[in-house]
Amino acid sequence: LRAVTFSAMHTSKSCASSSQNYCYDVFLSFRGEDTRKTFTDHLYKALRDEGLTVFRDHEEIERGEEIESEIEKGIRQSGSWIVVLSKDYAFSSWCLDELVMIFECRDKSKRLLLPVFYHVDPSDVRKQSGLISEAFCMHEERFMKERDDAKRKILMDKLKRWRSALSQLANLGGMPLQNIANG
């Protein structure tokens, strides 16, 4: 991770309205069940030790707040994003929705987006094979059960946006951490 220039990620600590000042230096997107107590905790600590402010879902969301809107706000108010793509990331509709939001923000502002392929082959993500394929089959099967044609169309469009976001992510220069002891 030290290969990432932390000063390039570092922005103002205050949450200003200027497009170049953000509330958070980094937004961490990850599948909690896969990496919260392992790799992501270590990454979070390393970023904090470098003096960066980091949005991580269970740390930054106040009790009683609406999770989805707080995550969306965290994404918008971050100067950069790190996506930890683990084996079950694509099985989570929350994670995939986050990824789409991240790309929407990135397309508007060209902020840094760093993918970390944690025990996932980037080519599986690019080709959407292996576990990624299984995840999309599961989502598609669930969406096809929707009886309302209009809702089913909306869900299938969402599936296309998820696929596109994963393909874009796989095409970015990232950090593949396959079969590496202690990540």
Summary of the structure (lengths in Angstrom):
residues: 183
radius of gyration: 16.5
end to end distance: 10.4
largest distance: 50.7
contacts: 521
relative contact order: 0.14
helix: 52%
strand: 14%
